[in-house]
């Protein structure tokens, strides 16, 4: 599963610097695939949309921190547990029940993002 940040987020920002993939952004902030990764050129998002790696994408959430699922690996390949969840003071970084992903999928994403 990818991790999501629930609406219980208090916008403390503790999670953002802990993400090895730069997948966490402040609410309302546009994000790019290239930020914090080695991706250049065209990249296909999980919804099938092809974007330039340095192209700005719409925020996933406007009011509180969010995790872009196209960059979340649950810290696989870096840490034993998702670091956002480990540091969150209100336990709002949780597995997304709508995005069940195997360890193999998460490790493949990590390898792609940091090739």
C-alpha positions as CSV (number, residue, x, y, z in Angstrom):
1,X,0.0,0.0,0.0
2,X,1.0,3.6,-0.5
3,X,0.8,5.8,2.5
4,X,-1.7,8.7,2.7
5,X,-2.0,11.6,5.1
6,X,-5.5,12.0,6.5
7,X,-7.4,15.2,7.2
8,X,-6.3,14.9,10.8
9,X,-3.0,16.4,9.7
10,X,-2.0,19.4,11.9
11,X,0.4,20.7,9.2
12,X,3.4,20.4,11.4
13,X,5.7,19.4,8.5
14,X,7.6,16.7,10.5
15,X,7.0,14.1,7.8
16,X,8.3,16.1,4.8
17,X,12.1,16.0,5.4
18,X,11.9,12.3,6.4
19,X,10.7,11.2,2.9
20,X,13.6,9.7,0.9
21,X,11.6,10.1,-2.3
22,X,10.5,13.7,-1.8
23,X,6.9,12.4,-2.1
24,X,5.5,14.6,0.6
25,X,4.4,18.2,0.0
26,X,2.7,20.9,1.9
27,X,-1.0,21.3,1.0
28,X,-1.6,23.4,-2.1
29,X,1.9,23.0,-3.4
30,X,2.5,21.7,-7.0
31,X,4.9,18.7,-7.2
32,X,7.2,17.2,-9.8
33,X,8.4,13.7,-10.5
34,X,12.0,14.9,-10.8
35,X,12.3,16.6,-7.4
36,X,14.3,14.3,-5.1
37,X,14.6,11.6,-7.8
38,X,16.9,10.8,-10.7
39,X,14.0,10.8,-13.2
40,X,14.5,13.0,-16.3
41,X,12.5,13.3,-19.5
42,X,9.1,11.7,-19.9
43,X,7.6,9.7,-17.1
44,X,4.3,7.8,-17.0
45,X,2.3,8.3,-13.9
46,X,0.3,5.4,-12.5
47,X,-2.9,6.7,-14.0
48,X,-1.3,6.4,-17.4
49,X,-0.8,10.1,-18.0
50,X,2.7,10.9,-19.5
51,X,4.4,14.0,-18.0
52,X,7.8,15.6,-18.2
53,X,9.7,14.8,-15.0
54,X,10.2,18.4,-14.2
55,X,6.6,19.4,-15.1
56,X,4.5,20.8,-12.3
57,X,1.6,18.7,-11.3
58,X,-1.5,19.8,-9.4
59,X,-1.5,19.3,-5.6
60,X,-3.1,16.1,-4.4
61,X,-4.6,18.1,-1.4
62,X,-5.1,21.8,-0.8
63,X,-5.5,22.1,3.0
64,X,-2.9,19.8,4.5
65,X,0.3,17.9,3.7
66,X,-0.1,15.1,1.1
67,X,1.9,12.2,-0.3
68,X,2.0,11.8,-4.1
69,X,1.4,8.1,-4.7
70,X,3.6,8.1,-7.8
71,X,6.6,8.7,-5.7
72,X,5.7,6.8,-2.4
73,X,7.6,3.6,-1.8
74,X,6.6,3.2,1.9
75,X,10.4,3.8,2.3
76,X,11.1,0.4,0.8
77,X,14.8,0.2,-0.2
78,X,15.7,2.9,2.4
79,X,14.1,2.1,5.8
80,X,12.3,-0.7,7.5
81,X,9.2,1.3,8.1
82,X,7.6,4.4,6.5
83,X,9.4,7.3,8.1
84,X,6.5,9.7,7.8
85,X,4.4,7.5,10.0
86,X,7.3,7.0,12.5
87,X,7.6,10.8,13.1
88,X,4.0,11.9,12.8
89,X,2.8,13.3,16.1
90,X,-0.9,12.7,15.4
91,X,-0.6,9.3,13.5
92,X,-2.2,10.6,10.4
93,X,0.3,8.9,8.0
94,X,-1.5,5.6,7.3
95,X,-1.7,2.9,4.7
96,X,-4.1,3.8,1.9
97,X,-6.7,1.0,1.8
98,X,-7.5,1.9,-1.8
99,X,-3.9,1.3,-3.0
100,X,-2.7,-2.1,-2.0
101,X,0.8,-2.5,-3.5
102,X,3.2,-5.5,-3.1
103,X,6.7,-5.2,-1.8
104,X,7.9,-6.0,-5.3
105,X,5.9,-3.1,-6.8
106,X,7.2,-0.7,-4.2
107,X,10.8,-1.8,-4.6
108,X,10.5,-1.5,-8.4
109,X,9.2,2.1,-8.0
110,X,12.1,2.9,-5.7
111,X,14.6,1.5,-8.3
112,X,13.0,3.5,-11.1
113,X,13.0,6.7,-9.1
114,X,16.6,6.4,-8.0
115,X,18.2,4.6,-11.0
